[in-house]
């Protein structure tokens, strides 16, 4: 190969796939809202070399000055999840049609106008992190004489599958988007769900300190703020205290809780009090706990959780989530969902020792969101691409690394400190934290407890809104919760401008 050909290849500027802009209308009559939808890629670079194509879909209200119209960047979690869940489940102009309490309807999927779309009070940008949706790394040619030789494939190129690098890529994207679309004078909000909530906590600091992007608001939906709290360890107690109230509420929902309570709120308060007093006292002492008091504590645990006494005794009160989900309804040969414990499904293997049933609140609903986002992009927005839309990549999830540690002993990974820092950095930034009350994966009580330890001033507390709703990880799938959530978010935006 000649040097000239090699130089030509190096000089050739990488072009992202062709995007598309279309015009649409939400609602009718006095409620009519006209908007433009753009589906396209932004190329991310490192040292001016193209490294990745980040796909996004924006919805922009027509004929509205950018200085008065907020712009909101939305992403989900995983890591490895696309933005489709919030896009066609809660926030976008179209949403998938589900049953009233969030369970899937019979195929095929159906999209309807979303009366609760946030587009009525903010422009929206749904962002798919690298490795999700249509976002991909760019395969660079190796320095070799073989012209068809390339570097590692997209699956193997894991540069972006790291905590810090992921955050930097989102910061780069937001900065480029604001510049390309002349939106630097717009109020800026960021929204993330689950690991996306962790991203929001981190980005609240990084965007303002590292990218010059001032935030009006940060919204954390079902956030996983501290990774250590997700670990059901025998040597810690916080995971168990945080999940306990959710398990008790799930048991009440299924009619299994044996603790007397007149209302949902009464049981919720009782479970929280027990978790932070008797349960914590029992767990923290371990074998030092008085032997004569142990049976009473274990009986209370069994009564709250609606489980058989010998089962709770066998686990010494530390009931793992997956065992709870199988044990609670075993007499009817059903399991309940990790992400929404009100949802249940048949256990196909009731005679096996381990939990091998499908989670009815994750993979069972995947077909709905996969069908919904592909319908929206390919049919409604008319984007033409041969790429498969990666709704949720377990390869990305399994490849995730922590690239921020400077020493092996620095193992704590969390976003609560970053959020506290950001609130001090920008006293005008408002924060909204919310959970589904039946979510056992990222339980509401974890965030409640962390907030109680953030040492916020009176003024900072005025900038923080905490609300929880009936439902699970995606509580917005419940119709009543989605309506209530949207009403609260509209007020939150009004107070943040």
C-alpha positions as CSV (number, residue, x, y, z in Angstrom):
1,X,0.0,0.0,0.0
2,X,1.3,3.4,-0.9
3,X,1.9,6.2,1.6
4,X,-0.4,8.4,-0.3
5,X,-3.4,6.1,0.2
6,X,-2.5,5.8,3.9
7,X,-2.5,9.6,4.3
8,X,-5.8,9.9,2.4
9,X,-7.4,7.5,4.8
10,X,-6.1,9.4,7.8
11,X,-7.3,12.7,6.4
12,X,-10.8,11.4,5.6
13,X,-13.2,12.9,8.1
14,X,-15.6,10.4,9.7
15,X,-19.2,11.0,9.0
16,X,-22.0,9.8,11.2
17,X,-25.0,8.0,9.7
18,X,-27.6,10.3,8.2
19,X,-30.3,11.5,10.6
20,X,-33.7,12.8,10.0
21,X,-36.0,15.7,11.2
22,X,-39.8,15.4,11.0
23,X,-42.7,17.5,12.2
24,X,-45.5,16.3,14.5
25,X,-48.3,17.4,16.7
26,X,-49.2,16.3,20.2
27,X,-52.9,16.6,21.2
28,X,-55.6,18.6,19.5
29,X,-57.7,21.7,19.8
30,X,-56.6,24.0,22.6
31,X,-54.2,21.3,23.8
32,X,-52.4,21.1,20.4
33,X,-48.6,21.3,20.6
34,X,-46.5,21.4,17.4
35,X,-43.0,20.1,17.6
36,X,-40.0,18.9,15.6
37,X,-38.4,15.5,16.1
38,X,-34.8,14.9,15.2
39,X,-33.1,11.4,15.3
40,X,-29.4,11.6,14.6
41,X,-25.9,10.9,15.8
42,X,-23.2,13.1,17.3
43,X,-19.6,12.0,16.9
44,X,-17.5,11.9,20.0
45,X,-13.8,12.5,19.7
46,X,-10.6,11.9,21.7
47,X,-7.7,14.1,20.7
48,X,-9.6,15.1,17.6
49,X,-10.0,11.4,16.6
50,X,-13.5,10.1,16.1
51,X,-14.2,7.4,18.7
52,X,-17.9,6.9,19.0
53,X,-21.3,7.8,17.5
54,X,-23.8,8.7,20.1
55,X,-27.4,8.4,19.0
56,X,-30.2,10.7,20.4
57,X,-33.7,11.8,19.6
58,X,-34.8,15.3,20.4
59,X,-38.3,16.8,20.6
60,X,-38.4,20.5,20.2
61,X,-41.5,22.7,20.5
62,X,-41.9,24.9,17.4
63,X,-41.7,28.7,17.6
64,X,-40.5,29.0,21.2
65,X,-37.4,31.1,22.1
66,X,-34.5,29.0,23.3
67,X,-33.8,31.4,26.2
68,X,-37.2,30.7,27.8
69,X,-37.7,27.0,26.9
70,X,-35.9,24.4,29.1
71,X,-34.0,21.6,27.5
72,X,-33.9,18.3,29.3
73,X,-31.4,15.5,28.7
74,X,-32.7,12.0,29.5
75,X,-31.0,8.7,30.0
76,X,-31.7,5.3,31.6
77,X,-29.3,3.1,33.5
78,X,-28.2,-0.5,33.5
79,X,-25.4,0.2,32.8
80,X,-26.2,-1.1,29.4
81,X,-29.8,0.3,29.0
82,X,-30.9,2.6,26.3
83,X,-33.2,5.6,27.0
84,X,-36.2,3.8,25.5
85,X,-37.8,3.0,28.9
86,X,-38.3,6.7,29.9
87,X,-38.7,7.7,26.2
88,X,-41.8,5.5,25.4
89,X,-42.7,4.7,29.0
90,X,-43.1,8.1,30.7
91,X,-41.7,11.3,29.2
92,X,-41.8,11.3,25.4
93,X,-44.8,12.4,23.2
94,X,-45.7,8.7,22.5
95,X,-45.9,5.9,25.1
96,X,-46.5,2.2,25.0
97,X,-50.0,1.1,26.1
98,X,-49.9,-0.9,29.3
99,X,-52.5,-2.2,31.7
100,X,-53.4,0.2,34.5
101,X,-50.9,-1.3,36.9
102,X,-48.0,-1.5,34.4
103,X,-48.3,-5.1,33.2
104,X,-48.0,-5.8,29.4
105,X,-50.9,-6.1,27.1
106,X,-51.4,-8.8,24.5
107,X,-49.0,-8.4,21.5
108,X,-48.5,-6.5,19.3
109,X,-47.3,-3.4,20.9
110,X,-49.4,-0.2,20.6
111,X,-48.2,3.4,20.9
112,X,-50.6,6.2,22.0
113,X,-50.3,9.9,22.5
114,X,-48.8,10.5,25.9
115,X,-51.0,13.0,27.8
116,X,-48.4,13.1,30.5
117,X,-45.5,14.0,28.2
118,X,-43.0,16.4,29.6
119,X,-42.8,18.0,26.1
120,X,-45.6,20.4,27.3
121,X,-43.1,22.2,29.6
122,X,-39.6,21.3,28.3
123,X,-37.8,20.3,25.1
124,X,-36.5,16.7,25.4
125,X,-33.3,15.0,24.3
126,X,-33.2,11.2,24.8
127,X,-29.6,10.0,24.9
128,X,-28.4,6.4,24.3
129,X,-25.0,5.9,25.9
130,X,-22.3,4.1,23.8
131,X,-23.2,0.5,23.4
132,X,-26.9,1.0,23.7
133,X,-29.6,2.0,21.2
134,X,-28.0,2.9,17.9
135,X,-24.8,4.3,19.7
136,X,-21.6,2.6,18.6
137,X,-17.9,2.9,18.9
138,X,-16.0,3.7,15.7
139,X,-13.8,0.9,14.5
140,X,-10.5,2.5,13.6
141,X,-8.1,0.9,11.1
142,X,-5.0,-0.5,12.5
143,X,-1.6,0.7,11.5
144,X,-1.0,-2.3,9.2
145,X,-0.5,-3.0,5.5
146,X,-3.8,-4.9,5.4
147,X,-6.4,-2.4,4.4
148,X,-9.3,-4.4,5.7
149,X,-7.8,-4.9,9.2
150,X,-9.6,-3.1,12.0
151,X,-9.2,-2.7,15.7
152,X,-11.4,-4.7,18.2
153,X,-15.1,-5.0,17.4
154,X,-17.7,-2.9,19.1
155,X,-18.3,-5.6,21.6
156,X,-14.6,-5.9,22.4
157,X,-13.9,-2.2,22.3
158,X,-14.8,-1.4,26.0
159,X,-13.3,2.0,26.3
160,X,-16.7,3.6,27.1
161,X,-17.9,0.8,29.4
162,X,-16.3,2.4,32.4
163,X,-17.7,4.7,35.1
164,X,-15.6,7.8,34.5
165,X,-15.4,7.4,30.7
166,X,-19.1,7.0,30.5
167,X,-19.7,10.2,32.4
168,X,-17.2,12.1,30.3
169,X,-18.9,10.8,27.1
170,X,-22.2,12.2,28.4
171,X,-20.6,15.5,29.3
172,X,-19.0,15.7,25.9
173,X,-22.3,14.9,24.2
174,X,-24.3,17.5,26.2
175,X,-21.7,20.2,25.5
176,X,-21.7,19.4,21.8
177,X,-25.5,19.3,21.6
178,X,-25.8,22.7,23.3
179,X,-23.2,24.2,20.9
180,X,-24.6,22.6,17.7
181,X,-28.2,23.6,18.5
182,X,-27.4,27.0,20.0
183,X,-29.0,26.2,23.3
184,X,-26.4,27.6,25.7
185,X,-28.9,30.2,26.9
186,X,-31.6,27.6,27.7
187,X,-32.4,26.3,31.2
188,X,-30.8,22.9,31.4
189,X,-32.2,19.8,33.3
190,X,-30.9,16.2,33.5
191,X,-32.9,13.1,34.2
192,X,-31.7,9.6,34.9
193,X,-33.3,6.3,36.0
194,X,-31.6,3.6,38.1
195,X,-27.9,3.7,37.2
196,X,-29.0,6.7,35.2
197,X,-29.9,8.3,38.6
198,X,-26.3,7.5,39.7
199,X,-25.1,9.2,36.5
200,X,-27.3,12.3,37.3
201,X,-25.7,12.6,40.8
202,X,-22.2,12.4,39.3
203,X,-23.0,14.7,36.3
204,X,-24.6,17.3,38.6
205,X,-21.0,18.0,39.7
206,X,-19.1,17.2,36.5
207,X,-21.2,19.2,34.1
208,X,-21.0,22.4,36.2
209,X,-17.4,22.1,37.2
210,X,-15.9,20.4,34.1
211,X,-18.0,21.5,31.2
212,X,-19.4,24.9,32.2
213,X,-23.0,23.7,32.0
214,X,-25.1,25.3,34.7
215,X,-28.1,23.2,35.8
216,X,-31.5,24.3,36.8
217,X,-32.6,20.9,37.9
218,X,-31.5,17.3,38.4
219,X,-34.1,14.5,38.5
220,X,-33.2,11.1,39.9
221,X,-35.7,8.3,39.2
222,X,-35.2,5.0,41.2
223,X,-31.5,5.9,41.7
224,X,-28.8,3.6,42.9
225,X,-26.8,6.3,44.7
226,X,-24.4,4.0,46.6
227,X,-23.3,0.7,45.0
228,X,-22.4,-0.9,48.4
229,X,-26.0,-0.8,49.4
230,X,-26.9,-3.1,46.6
231,X,-24.8,-5.9,48.0
232,X,-26.6,-8.4,50.2
233,X,-23.6,-9.1,52.4
234,X,-23.4,-11.1,55.6
235,X,-21.0,-8.6,56.9
236,X,-23.1,-5.4,56.5
237,X,-26.6,-4.5,57.5
238,X,-27.7,-1.5,55.4
239,X,-28.9,-3.5,52.4
240,X,-31.1,-5.5,54.7
241,X,-32.6,-2.5,56.5
242,X,-33.2,-0.7,53.2
243,X,-35.0,-3.5,51.5
244,X,-37.1,-4.5,54.5
245,X,-39.9,-1.9,54.3
246,X,-40.4,-2.7,50.6
247,X,-40.7,-6.4,51.3
248,X,-43.2,-5.7,54.0
249,X,-45.3,-3.5,51.7
250,X,-45.1,-6.3,49.0
251,X,-46.3,-8.8,51.6
252,X,-49.2,-6.5,52.5
253,X,-50.1,-6.1,48.8
254,X,-50.4,-9.9,48.4
255,X,-52.4,-10.3,51.6
256,X,-49.5,-12.1,53.4
257,X,-48.3,-9.6,56.0
258,X,-49.4,-10.6,59.5
259,X,-48.7,-7.2,61.2
260,X,-52.0,-5.4,61.9
261,X,-52.4,-2.1,60.0
262,X,-55.4,-0.1,58.9
263,X,-53.7,1.6,56.0
264,X,-50.8,1.3,53.6
265,X,-49.1,4.3,55.3
266,X,-49.5,2.8,58.7
267,X,-47.7,-0.4,57.7
268,X,-45.1,1.6,55.9
269,X,-44.3,3.6,59.0
270,X,-44.2,0.5,61.2
271,X,-41.9,-1.3,58.8
272,X,-39.5,1.6,58.6
273,X,-39.4,2.0,62.4
274,X,-38.8,-1.7,62.9
275,X,-36.0,-1.7,60.2
276,X,-34.1,1.2,61.9
277,X,-34.6,-0.1,65.5
278,X,-35.1,-3.7,66.3
279,X,-33.9,-5.1,63.0
280,X,-30.8,-3.0,62.9
281,X,-30.0,-3.7,66.6
282,X,-30.3,-7.5,65.9
283,X,-28.2,-7.4,62.7
284,X,-25.4,-5.2,64.0
285,X,-24.8,-7.4,67.1
286,X,-24.8,-10.8,65.3
287,X,-24.1,-13.6,67.7
288,X,-23.7,-11.1,70.5
289,X,-27.5,-10.4,70.4
290,X,-29.2,-11.8,73.6
291,X,-30.3,-15.3,72.8
292,X,-33.5,-15.0,74.8
293,X,-34.6,-12.0,72.6
294,X,-33.8,-13.6,69.2
295,X,-37.1,-15.5,68.7
296,X,-39.2,-12.4,69.2
297,X,-37.2,-10.4,66.6
298,X,-37.3,-13.3,64.1
299,X,-41.1,-13.7,64.6
300,X,-41.6,-10.0,63.9
301,X,-39.5,-10.3,60.7
302,X,-41.6,-13.3,59.6
303,X,-44.9,-11.5,60.4
304,X,-43.9,-8.4,58.5
305,X,-42.7,-10.3,55.5
306,X,-45.5,-12.9,55.5
307,X,-43.1,-15.8,55.5
308,X,-43.0,-19.1,57.4
309,X,-41.1,-18.9,60.6
310,X,-38.7,-21.7,60.0
311,X,-37.7,-20.1,56.7
312,X,-36.8,-16.8,58.4
313,X,-35.0,-18.6,61.2
314,X,-32.9,-20.5,58.6
315,X,-31.7,-17.2,57.2
316,X,-31.2,-15.5,60.6
317,X,-33.5,-12.7,59.4
318,X,-31.4,-11.8,56.3
319,X,-33.9,-12.9,53.7
320,X,-32.4,-12.5,50.2
321,X,-34.6,-10.7,47.6
322,X,-34.7,-13.7,45.2
323,X,-35.7,-16.1,48.0
324,X,-38.4,-13.7,49.2
325,X,-39.9,-13.4,45.7
326,X,-40.2,-17.2,45.4
327,X,-41.2,-18.0,49.0
328,X,-43.9,-15.4,49.5
329,X,-46.4,-17.0,47.0
330,X,-45.0,-20.5,46.8
331,X,-48.4,-22.0,47.9
332,X,-49.9,-20.7,44.7
333,X,-46.8,-21.7,42.6
334,X,-46.1,-18.0,41.8
335,X,-43.1,-15.7,42.0
336,X,-43.2,-11.9,42.3
337,X,-41.0,-9.5,40.5
338,X,-37.7,-8.0,41.7
339,X,-38.4,-4.6,40.1
340,X,-42.1,-4.5,41.0
341,X,-43.1,-6.9,43.8
342,X,-46.8,-6.5,43.0
343,X,-46.4,-8.3,39.7
344,X,-46.4,-12.1,39.8
345,X,-45.9,-14.9,37.4
346,X,-46.1,-18.7,37.4
347,X,-43.0,-20.5,38.7
348,X,-42.2,-23.0,35.9
349,X,-39.9,-25.0,38.1
350,X,-41.5,-25.2,41.6
351,X,-39.7,-28.4,42.5
352,X,-36.2,-27.0,41.9
353,X,-34.0,-25.7,44.7
354,X,-33.1,-22.4,43.1
355,X,-35.1,-19.5,41.7
356,X,-35.1,-20.2,37.9
357,X,-38.4,-18.4,37.0
358,X,-38.3,-15.4,34.6
359,X,-38.6,-12.0,36.4
360,X,-42.0,-10.8,35.3
361,X,-41.0,-7.2,35.7
362,X,-37.8,-7.1,33.5
363,X,-37.6,-9.5,30.6
364,X,-41.3,-10.0,30.4
365,X,-41.8,-6.3,29.6
366,X,-38.8,-6.1,27.3
367,X,-40.8,-7.0,24.2
368,X,-43.1,-4.1,24.9
369,X,-40.4,-1.5,25.0
370,X,-38.4,-3.0,22.2
371,X,-41.5,-3.0,20.0
372,X,-42.5,0.5,21.1
373,X,-39.1,2.2,20.5
374,X,-38.6,0.6,17.1
375,X,-42.1,1.6,16.1
376,X,-41.5,5.2,17.2
377,X,-38.1,5.5,15.5
378,X,-38.6,3.5,12.3
379,X,-42.3,4.2,11.5
380,X,-43.2,7.5,13.2
381,X,-39.9,9.3,12.9
382,X,-39.0,7.5,9.6
383,X,-35.4,7.0,10.4
384,X,-33.8,4.5,8.0
385,X,-30.9,2.4,9.4
386,X,-29.9,-1.2,9.3
387,X,-28.6,-1.1,12.8
388,X,-30.4,-3.1,15.5
389,X,-31.7,-1.0,18.4
390,X,-30.0,-2.4,21.5
391,X,-32.6,-1.9,24.2
392,X,-30.6,-3.5,27.0
393,X,-27.1,-4.9,26.6
394,X,-26.0,-7.4,29.2
395,X,-22.6,-7.5,27.4
396,X,-22.1,-3.8,28.3
397,X,-23.4,-4.5,31.8
398,X,-21.0,-7.4,32.4
399,X,-18.1,-5.4,31.0
400,X,-18.5,-2.4,33.3
401,X,-15.4,-1.3,35.1
402,X,-14.6,1.3,37.8
403,X,-11.8,3.5,36.3
404,X,-11.7,6.1,39.1
405,X,-9.8,4.3,41.9
406,X,-6.3,5.4,42.8
407,X,-5.7,2.7,45.4
408,X,-7.0,-0.8,45.9
409,X,-8.5,0.2,49.3
410,X,-10.6,2.9,47.7
411,X,-13.6,0.7,46.9
412,X,-16.5,2.9,47.8
413,X,-18.4,3.9,44.7
414,X,-21.3,6.4,45.1
415,X,-22.9,9.6,43.9
416,X,-24.3,11.1,47.1
417,X,-21.2,13.1,47.8
418,X,-21.2,14.5,44.2
419,X,-24.8,15.5,44.6
420,X,-24.0,17.3,47.9
421,X,-21.1,19.0,46.2
422,X,-23.2,20.1,43.3
423,X,-25.9,21.5,45.5
424,X,-23.2,23.6,47.3
425,X,-21.6,24.6,44.0
426,X,-24.9,25.9,42.6
427,X,-27.4,27.0,45.2
428,X,-30.0,27.6,42.5
429,X,-30.1,24.0,41.3
430,X,-33.2,22.0,42.4
431,X,-33.1,18.3,42.9
432,X,-36.0,15.8,42.7
433,X,-35.5,12.2,44.0
434,X,-38.2,9.6,43.5
435,X,-38.8,5.8,43.8
436,X,-41.5,3.2,43.3
437,X,-42.6,1.8,46.7
438,X,-42.6,-1.8,45.5
439,X,-39.1,-1.7,43.9
440,X,-36.7,-4.1,45.7
441,X,-33.7,-3.5,43.4
442,X,-33.2,0.2,44.3
443,X,-35.5,0.5,47.4
444,X,-36.9,3.9,48.3
445,X,-35.8,3.7,51.9
446,X,-32.1,3.7,50.8
447,X,-32.4,7.2,49.3
448,X,-34.5,8.4,52.3
449,X,-31.8,7.3,54.7
450,X,-29.0,8.7,52.6
451,X,-30.8,12.1,52.4
452,X,-31.0,12.1,56.2
453,X,-27.2,12.0,56.3
454,X,-26.4,14.6,53.6
455,X,-26.1,17.4,56.2
456,X,-28.1,19.8,54.1
457,X,-28.8,23.3,55.3
458,X,-32.3,24.7,55.6
459,X,-31.9,26.5,52.3
460,X,-30.6,23.4,50.5
461,X,-33.5,21.3,51.9
462,X,-35.9,23.8,50.2
463,X,-34.2,22.8,46.9
464,X,-34.8,19.1,47.4
465,X,-38.0,17.3,46.6
466,X,-38.5,13.7,47.6
467,X,-41.7,11.8,46.5
468,X,-42.4,8.1,46.1
469,X,-45.2,6.4,44.2
470,X,-47.1,3.1,44.1
471,X,-45.4,0.9,41.6
472,X,-42.0,-0.6,41.0
473,X,-38.7,0.4,39.5
474,X,-40.6,1.9,36.5
475,X,-43.5,3.2,38.7
476,X,-44.5,5.4,35.9
477,X,-45.9,2.3,34.2
478,X,-48.8,2.6,36.7
479,X,-51.3,5.0,35.2
480,X,-52.2,6.8,38.4
481,X,-48.5,7.1,39.5
482,X,-47.5,8.5,36.1
483,X,-50.2,11.2,36.3
484,X,-49.2,12.2,39.9
485,X,-45.5,12.1,39.0
486,X,-46.0,14.4,36.0
487,X,-48.0,16.8,38.0
488,X,-45.3,17.1,40.6
489,X,-42.6,17.4,37.9
490,X,-44.4,20.2,36.3
491,X,-44.4,22.1,39.6
492,X,-40.8,21.2,40.0
493,X,-39.9,22.8,36.7
494,X,-41.9,25.9,37.4
495,X,-40.1,26.4,40.7
496,X,-36.7,25.8,39.0
497,X,-37.0,28.6,36.4
